[in-house]
């Protein structure tokens, strides 16, 4: 490993460490107490964003549960660099929000899966929400405005010719969000940390609980989050409900440069094992290697969020050696061979663990050899295959299939016609496998 790679890995490890995060938390609280101000949460609402619609339903519950003040900003949709596949993102967000609402035990509601609101409805909703967000308790009215917009029931007479004026007002929220380091709607900010959407609310709840901000203090070890934990129960050695007759294929679309792929890998394998499904490893080129932009702000938030998720799930993370470019290409050239050798998952897991938690330089001969041998594969055989370009056709076929499913990012998963995206959506696949198991012949 080069000195530069080693130093970069150690620096990233420090930047993402829990110790540094706790130090930043302490500084935030010192400033707050010095100025005698309450716990202030900033919320960034994108009017036509399904997750923002869900957040309007969650914020009153958060305010009721914790001693906090919330200030709200309106923001526009993300720029093209943050949403390179915008049409797919928009359509998938509606589907995903409806799934999340259906799974929330009545906490959330989102029945609007068919289409986006039209421009005039969005403009009217922005005008109305701008006024409402200035009120002391805006949430009931804000929820109704959002529902009416999605239901196409808003009176849009005021919205005519208002886009330009509203665009200027949206810039206030945009600049504030950019300063904090984010790019999407439905985002909460507290001090130095950002929490995107319902899926990350539990991280904010944990922080507020540790700060003693609960309205009615209780034992933090038994705290029930507002959004239920949907993570499948996947004990590593469990053979429960492992039917050989199910005969399903669980497709795992992955990238070696994705930290979220690393977070998902062992868990999706355990899910496949739990249901006796065959795990199909479908590697694709990383987005940046497909000429899709990933700006610094997005990359840095993803790393910080992945570190936070890794700690939550008890996974080591932080000693990063970015495998972008040749390291990934060389590693992919061995992937078809590893699968043929019956060690495909072991190779995938070995690579991901090495570059995301051990700082192994996969671009070096020694680093790749370590990864190959850790997977139980023969380095002499591997070294004669490295550089073979058979993988390129396979990766493109995998990407095209993912694209046909309406997906563009990794990790993504598919069982039959049910597909989903994200390391925090394994429950979608678990539900589908459970349904198939229930309907399988005895």
C-alpha positions as CSV (number, residue, x, y, z in Angstrom):
1,X,0.0,0.0,0.0
2,X,1.3,3.5,-0.9
3,X,1.9,6.0,1.9
4,X,-0.7,8.3,0.3
5,X,-3.3,5.5,0.3
6,X,-2.5,4.6,3.9
7,X,-2.7,8.2,5.1
8,X,-5.9,8.9,3.3
9,X,-7.4,5.7,4.8
10,X,-6.4,6.8,8.4
11,X,-7.8,10.3,7.8
12,X,-11.1,9.0,6.6
13,X,-11.3,6.6,9.5
14,X,-10.8,9.5,11.9
15,X,-13.3,11.8,10.1
16,X,-16.0,9.0,10.3
17,X,-15.2,7.8,13.8
18,X,-17.8,7.8,16.6
19,X,-15.2,9.5,18.8
20,X,-15.0,12.5,16.4
21,X,-18.8,12.5,16.0
22,X,-19.3,12.6,19.8
23,X,-16.8,15.5,20.0
24,X,-18.8,17.4,17.4
25,X,-22.0,16.7,19.4
26,X,-20.3,18.1,22.5
27,X,-19.3,21.3,20.7
28,X,-22.9,21.8,19.5
29,X,-24.2,21.4,23.0
30,X,-21.7,23.7,24.5
31,X,-22.7,26.5,22.0
32,X,-26.4,25.8,22.7
33,X,-26.0,26.0,26.4
34,X,-23.7,29.0,26.2
35,X,-26.3,31.0,24.3
36,X,-29.2,29.5,26.4
37,X,-31.2,28.3,23.3
38,X,-33.4,25.3,23.0
39,X,-32.7,22.2,20.9
40,X,-33.3,23.6,17.4
41,X,-34.1,21.3,14.4
42,X,-34.1,22.6,10.9
43,X,-36.4,20.9,8.3
44,X,-36.1,21.2,4.5
45,X,-39.3,20.5,2.7
46,X,-39.6,19.7,-1.0
47,X,-43.2,20.1,-1.9
48,X,-43.5,17.4,-4.5
49,X,-41.3,14.9,-2.7
50,X,-43.1,11.8,-1.3
51,X,-40.7,11.5,1.6
52,X,-41.3,15.2,2.5
53,X,-45.0,14.4,2.6
54,X,-44.2,11.6,5.1
55,X,-42.1,13.9,7.2
56,X,-45.0,16.3,7.6
57,X,-46.8,13.4,9.4
58,X,-43.8,12.6,11.6
59,X,-42.7,16.0,12.7
60,X,-45.6,16.6,15.1
61,X,-44.9,13.3,16.7
62,X,-41.2,14.3,17.1
63,X,-42.2,17.6,18.6
64,X,-44.6,15.9,21.0
65,X,-42.0,13.5,22.1
66,X,-39.0,15.8,22.5
67,X,-38.3,19.3,23.9
68,X,-37.3,20.8,20.5
69,X,-38.1,23.7,18.2
70,X,-38.4,23.2,14.5
71,X,-37.8,25.8,11.8
72,X,-38.9,24.9,8.3
73,X,-37.5,25.8,4.9
74,X,-39.0,25.2,1.4
75,X,-36.5,23.8,-1.1
76,X,-36.7,22.9,-4.8
77,X,-36.1,19.4,-6.3
78,X,-32.4,18.3,-6.3
79,X,-30.1,19.5,-9.1
80,X,-29.3,17.2,-11.9
81,X,-26.0,16.1,-10.4
82,X,-27.8,14.9,-7.3
83,X,-30.6,13.2,-9.3
84,X,-28.9,11.9,-12.5
85,X,-31.8,9.5,-13.2
86,X,-34.6,12.0,-12.3
87,X,-37.6,10.2,-13.9
88,X,-36.7,6.9,-12.2
89,X,-36.0,8.6,-8.9
90,X,-39.4,10.4,-9.0
91,X,-41.4,7.3,-9.9
92,X,-39.5,5.1,-7.4
93,X,-39.9,7.6,-4.6
94,X,-43.7,7.3,-4.9
95,X,-43.6,3.5,-4.8
96,X,-41.2,3.4,-2.0
97,X,-43.1,6.0,0.1
98,X,-46.3,3.9,-0.4
99,X,-44.5,0.8,0.7
100,X,-43.1,2.5,3.8
101,X,-46.5,3.9,4.7
102,X,-48.1,0.5,4.3
103,X,-45.5,-1.0,6.6
104,X,-45.7,1.7,9.3
105,X,-48.6,0.2,11.3
106,X,-50.8,3.2,10.5
107,X,-48.3,5.9,11.4
108,X,-47.9,7.0,7.8
109,X,-50.1,7.5,4.8
110,X,-49.2,7.8,1.1
111,X,-51.7,6.5,-1.4
112,X,-50.5,8.7,-4.3
113,X,-48.6,6.3,-6.4
114,X,-49.9,7.0,-9.9
115,X,-48.5,10.4,-10.8
116,X,-46.7,13.6,-9.6
117,X,-48.7,16.8,-8.9
118,X,-48.8,19.2,-11.7
119,X,-46.8,22.5,-11.8
120,X,-49.7,24.7,-10.8
121,X,-50.6,22.6,-7.8
122,X,-47.0,22.5,-6.6
123,X,-46.7,26.3,-7.0
124,X,-49.9,26.8,-5.0
125,X,-48.8,24.4,-2.3
126,X,-45.5,26.3,-2.0
127,X,-47.3,29.6,-1.6
128,X,-49.6,28.2,1.0
129,X,-46.8,26.3,2.9
130,X,-44.6,29.4,3.0
131,X,-47.3,31.2,5.0
132,X,-48.2,28.2,7.2
133,X,-44.6,27.4,8.2
134,X,-44.5,30.8,9.9
135,X,-47.2,29.7,12.3
136,X,-46.5,28.3,15.8
137,X,-48.2,24.9,15.0
138,X,-48.2,24.6,11.2
139,X,-48.4,20.8,10.9
140,X,-52.1,20.0,10.7
141,X,-52.6,22.7,8.0
142,X,-49.4,21.7,6.2
143,X,-50.5,18.1,6.1
144,X,-53.8,19.1,4.5
145,X,-52.1,21.3,1.9
146,X,-49.8,18.4,1.0
147,X,-52.7,15.9,0.8
148,X,-54.8,18.3,-1.3
149,X,-51.8,18.9,-3.7
150,X,-51.2,15.2,-4.2
151,X,-55.0,14.6,-4.6
152,X,-55.2,17.4,-7.2
153,X,-57.7,19.3,-5.0
154,X,-55.9,22.6,-4.4
155,X,-57.4,25.8,-5.8
156,X,-54.5,27.0,-8.0
157,X,-55.9,30.4,-9.0
158,X,-53.3,32.2,-6.9
159,X,-50.4,30.2,-8.3
160,X,-50.7,31.7,-11.8
161,X,-47.4,33.6,-12.8
162,X,-46.0,33.0,-9.3
163,X,-43.1,30.6,-10.2
164,X,-40.4,33.3,-10.5
165,X,-41.2,34.9,-7.2
166,X,-41.4,31.6,-5.4
167,X,-38.1,30.5,-7.0
168,X,-36.4,33.4,-5.3
169,X,-37.9,32.4,-1.9
170,X,-36.8,28.8,-2.4
171,X,-33.2,29.9,-2.7
172,X,-33.2,30.7,1.0
173,X,-33.7,27.1,1.9
174,X,-31.4,25.9,-0.9
175,X,-28.5,28.0,0.3
176,X,-29.0,26.9,3.9
177,X,-29.2,23.3,2.9
178,X,-26.1,23.5,0.8
179,X,-24.2,25.1,3.7
180,X,-25.1,22.2,5.9
181,X,-24.0,19.7,3.2
182,X,-27.2,18.2,1.7
183,X,-29.1,18.2,-1.6
184,X,-32.5,16.4,-1.1
185,X,-35.8,17.2,0.4
186,X,-37.3,15.7,3.6
187,X,-34.0,16.4,5.5
188,X,-33.6,17.3,9.2
189,X,-30.6,19.0,10.6
190,X,-29.5,19.3,14.2
191,X,-26.2,21.0,14.8
192,X,-23.5,19.3,12.8
193,X,-25.5,16.3,11.6
194,X,-28.1,15.6,8.9
195,X,-30.9,13.0,8.9
196,X,-32.6,12.2,5.6
197,X,-36.2,11.1,5.6
198,X,-38.1,8.7,7.9
199,X,-35.4,6.0,7.7
200,X,-32.8,8.1,9.6
201,X,-35.2,9.6,12.2
202,X,-34.2,7.0,14.7
203,X,-30.6,8.4,14.7
204,X,-31.9,11.8,15.6
205,X,-34.1,10.3,18.3
206,X,-31.2,8.5,19.8
207,X,-29.1,11.7,19.9
208,X,-32.0,13.7,21.5
209,X,-32.6,11.0,24.0
210,X,-28.9,11.0,25.1
211,X,-29.1,14.8,25.5
212,X,-32.0,14.4,27.8
213,X,-34.5,16.1,25.5
214,X,-37.3,13.6,26.0
215,X,-40.5,15.4,27.2
216,X,-41.1,12.4,29.6
217,X,-37.7,10.9,30.4
218,X,-37.6,7.1,30.2
219,X,-34.9,4.4,30.0
220,X,-33.1,5.0,26.8
221,X,-32.4,1.3,26.4
222,X,-36.1,0.6,25.9
223,X,-36.9,3.6,23.8
224,X,-39.3,2.9,21.0
225,X,-38.6,4.9,17.9
226,X,-41.4,6.8,16.1
227,X,-40.8,4.8,12.9
228,X,-40.7,1.1,13.7
229,X,-37.5,-0.8,13.1
230,X,-38.2,-2.8,9.9
231,X,-34.9,-4.7,9.8
232,X,-35.5,-8.4,9.2
233,X,-34.4,-10.7,12.0
234,X,-31.5,-12.5,10.4
235,X,-29.5,-14.5,13.0
236,X,-26.3,-15.7,11.3
237,X,-26.7,-19.4,12.3
238,X,-30.5,-19.6,11.9
239,X,-32.0,-22.3,9.7
240,X,-35.5,-21.4,10.6
241,X,-37.9,-21.4,7.7
242,X,-35.3,-22.7,5.2
243,X,-37.4,-24.6,2.7
244,X,-35.6,-26.3,-0.2
245,X,-38.8,-26.3,-2.2
246,X,-39.1,-22.5,-2.4
247,X,-36.6,-22.5,-5.3
248,X,-36.4,-18.7,-5.6
249,X,-33.7,-16.5,-7.0
250,X,-32.7,-13.4,-5.1
251,X,-30.9,-11.0,-7.4
252,X,-28.4,-8.7,-5.7
253,X,-27.3,-5.7,-7.8
254,X,-24.1,-4.5,-6.3
255,X,-21.0,-2.3,-6.8
256,X,-17.6,-2.7,-5.2
257,X,-17.4,1.1,-4.8
258,X,-20.7,1.4,-2.8
259,X,-20.4,1.5,1.0
260,X,-24.1,0.7,1.2
261,X,-23.4,-2.5,-0.8
262,X,-21.0,-3.4,1.9
263,X,-23.6,-2.8,4.6
264,X,-26.1,-5.0,2.8
265,X,-23.9,-7.9,1.7
266,X,-23.9,-10.2,4.7
267,X,-27.5,-9.4,5.6
268,X,-28.8,-10.2,2.1
269,X,-26.9,-13.5,2.2
270,X,-28.5,-14.4,5.5
271,X,-31.9,-13.4,4.1
272,X,-31.4,-15.7,1.1
273,X,-30.2,-18.5,3.4
274,X,-33.2,-18.0,5.7
275,X,-35.6,-18.7,2.9
276,X,-33.5,-21.2,0.9
277,X,-33.3,-18.8,-2.0
278,X,-30.4,-18.8,-4.5
279,X,-28.4,-15.6,-4.3
280,X,-27.5,-14.2,-7.7
281,X,-24.7,-11.6,-7.6
282,X,-25.3,-9.0,-10.3
283,X,-22.3,-6.6,-10.3
284,X,-22.5,-3.2,-12.1
285,X,-20.1,-0.4,-12.7
286,X,-20.1,2.3,-10.1
287,X,-22.1,5.4,-11.0
288,X,-19.0,7.6,-11.3
289,X,-17.5,5.1,-13.7
290,X,-20.7,5.3,-15.8
291,X,-20.2,9.0,-16.2
292,X,-22.9,9.8,-13.7
293,X,-21.8,12.7,-11.4
294,X,-21.2,12.3,-7.7
295,X,-20.2,15.6,-6.2
296,X,-18.1,16.0,-3.0
297,X,-21.1,17.0,-0.9
298,X,-23.0,13.9,-1.9
299,X,-20.0,11.6,-1.5
300,X,-19.2,12.9,1.9
301,X,-22.7,12.7,3.2
302,X,-22.9,9.1,1.9
303,X,-19.7,8.2,3.8
304,X,-20.9,9.8,7.0
305,X,-24.3,8.2,6.8
306,X,-22.8,4.8,5.9
307,X,-20.6,5.0,9.0
308,X,-23.5,5.9,11.2
309,X,-25.6,3.0,9.7
310,X,-22.6,0.6,10.2
311,X,-22.3,1.5,13.9
312,X,-26.1,1.0,14.3
313,X,-25.8,-2.5,12.7
314,X,-22.6,-3.5,14.5
315,X,-20.4,-3.6,11.4
316,X,-16.8,-2.3,11.2
317,X,-16.4,0.7,8.9
318,X,-14.1,3.6,8.2
319,X,-10.7,2.3,7.2
320,X,-11.6,3.1,3.5
321,X,-9.4,2.6,0.5
322,X,-11.5,3.9,-2.4
323,X,-11.5,1.3,-5.2
324,X,-12.7,3.6,-7.9
325,X,-11.3,3.0,-11.4
326,X,-8.7,0.2,-12.1
327,X,-9.1,-1.5,-8.7
328,X,-12.7,-2.2,-9.3
329,X,-12.1,-3.1,-13.0
330,X,-9.4,-5.6,-12.0
331,X,-11.6,-7.0,-9.2
332,X,-14.5,-7.4,-11.5
333,X,-12.4,-9.3,-14.0
334,X,-12.1,-12.0,-11.4
335,X,-15.8,-12.0,-10.4
336,X,-17.2,-14.5,-13.0
337,X,-14.3,-16.9,-12.2
338,X,-15.0,-16.6,-8.4
339,X,-18.7,-17.4,-9.1
340,X,-17.8,-20.4,-11.2
341,X,-15.5,-21.6,-8.4
342,X,-18.5,-21.5,-6.1
343,X,-17.0,-18.7,-4.0
344,X,-18.7,-15.7,-5.5
345,X,-20.3,-14.4,-2.3
346,X,-17.1,-15.0,-0.3
347,X,-15.1,-13.0,-2.9
348,X,-17.6,-10.2,-2.9
349,X,-17.7,-10.1,0.9
350,X,-13.9,-10.3,1.1
351,X,-13.5,-7.3,-1.3
352,X,-16.1,-5.1,0.3
353,X,-14.8,-5.8,3.9
354,X,-11.3,-5.1,2.8
355,X,-11.8,-1.7,1.1
356,X,-14.5,-0.4,3.5
357,X,-13.3,-1.5,6.9
358,X,-9.7,-2.6,6.6
359,X,-8.1,0.0,4.3
360,X,-6.7,-2.7,1.9
361,X,-5.5,-1.1,-1.3
362,X,-7.3,-3.3,-3.9
363,X,-5.3,-1.6,-6.7
364,X,-2.1,-3.2,-5.6
365,X,-1.1,-6.8,-6.3
366,X,-0.6,-7.5,-2.6
367,X,-4.0,-6.0,-1.8
368,X,-5.9,-8.0,-4.4
369,X,-4.0,-11.2,-3.5
370,X,-5.1,-10.7,0.1
371,X,-8.7,-10.3,-0.9
372,X,-8.6,-13.3,-3.2
373,X,-7.0,-15.6,-0.6
374,X,-9.3,-14.4,2.2
375,X,-12.2,-15.6,0.0
376,X,-10.7,-19.1,-0.1
377,X,-9.6,-18.8,-3.7
378,X,-6.2,-19.6,-5.3
379,X,-4.1,-16.5,-6.1
380,X,-2.0,-18.3,-8.8
381,X,-5.2,-19.1,-10.7
382,X,-6.6,-15.6,-10.1
383,X,-3.4,-13.8,-11.3
384,X,-3.6,-15.5,-14.7
385,X,-7.2,-14.1,-15.1
386,X,-6.8,-10.6,-13.9
387,X,-7.5,-8.2,-16.7
388,X,-9.8,-10.5,-18.7
389,X,-12.6,-8.3,-20.1
390,X,-15.4,-10.8,-20.1
391,X,-16.9,-9.0,-17.1
392,X,-17.7,-5.9,-19.1
393,X,-20.5,-7.5,-21.0
394,X,-21.9,-9.1,-17.9
395,X,-21.8,-5.8,-15.9
396,X,-23.7,-4.0,-18.7
397,X,-26.3,-6.7,-18.9
398,X,-26.8,-6.4,-15.2
399,X,-27.0,-2.7,-15.4
400,X,-29.6,-2.9,-18.3
401,X,-31.7,-5.3,-16.3
402,X,-31.6,-3.0,-13.3
403,X,-32.5,-0.1,-15.6
404,X,-35.5,-2.1,-16.9
405,X,-36.7,-2.5,-13.3
406,X,-36.8,1.3,-12.9
407,X,-33.7,1.3,-10.7
408,X,-30.3,2.9,-11.2
409,X,-28.5,2.7,-7.9
410,X,-27.0,0.0,-5.7
411,X,-27.5,-2.0,-3.7
412,X,-30.8,-3.1,-5.3
413,X,-32.6,-6.4,-5.0
414,X,-35.2,-8.4,-6.9
415,X,-37.3,-11.5,-6.3
416,X,-39.5,-12.3,-9.3
417,X,-41.1,-9.0,-10.2
418,X,-40.6,-7.3,-6.8
419,X,-37.6,-5.0,-6.9
420,X,-36.3,-2.5,-4.4
421,X,-33.3,-0.2,-3.8
422,X,-31.3,0.4,-0.6
423,X,-29.6,-1.4,2.2
424,X,-32.5,-0.4,4.5
425,X,-35.1,-2.0,2.2
426,X,-34.4,-5.7,2.9
427,X,-37.8,-6.0,4.5
428,X,-39.4,-5.5,1.0
429,X,-37.6,-8.7,-0.1
430,X,-38.3,-10.5,3.1
431,X,-42.1,-9.7,2.7
432,X,-42.0,-11.0,-0.8
433,X,-40.2,-14.2,0.1
434,X,-42.6,-14.7,3.1
435,X,-45.6,-14.4,0.7
436,X,-44.1,-16.9,-1.7
437,X,-43.3,-19.3,1.1
438,X,-46.9,-19.0,2.4
439,X,-48.3,-19.8,-1.1
440,X,-45.7,-22.6,-1.9
441,X,-47.1,-26.1,-2.2
442,X,-46.6,-28.3,0.8
